[in-house]
Amino acid sequence: MPEETLVYESHIELHGDRYQIKVFCRSNGRHFAKTLFAADDIIINDGPSLEEALANHERLLPLAVRSRQVLQELRGSSKKGKRSRF
C-alpha cells in the first residue's frame, strides 16, 4: 500500500451539514480526497494533482451525500449521520 501524506484540509456545507475534506498525496504523486459520511462510509475521489482531486471531490460530494441521504430516507433508517462530520 502506498504511503500517504495529508496535504490539504477544508470543510464544505451541504444540505445544512458540515463535512470535512482531507486531501492526501500518495508516494507516486497522485492525490485523493476523502470525506467521512458515516463510521462505515467514506467518500473518496482522486486525481493527478491536489487541485484536480479537490475539484472532483467538491463537484461530486453533493451528489454522493444526497444519494446516501435519500437511501436512508427510503429505508426509514433511524440511524442518522452526525450533523458535523469532522
Beta strands, then each sheet from edge to edge (+ up, - down):
strand 1: 4-14
strand 2: 17-26
strand 3: 31-38
strand 4: 41-47
strand 5: 84-85
sheet 1: 1+ 2- 3+ 4-
sheet 2: 1+ 2- 5-
end
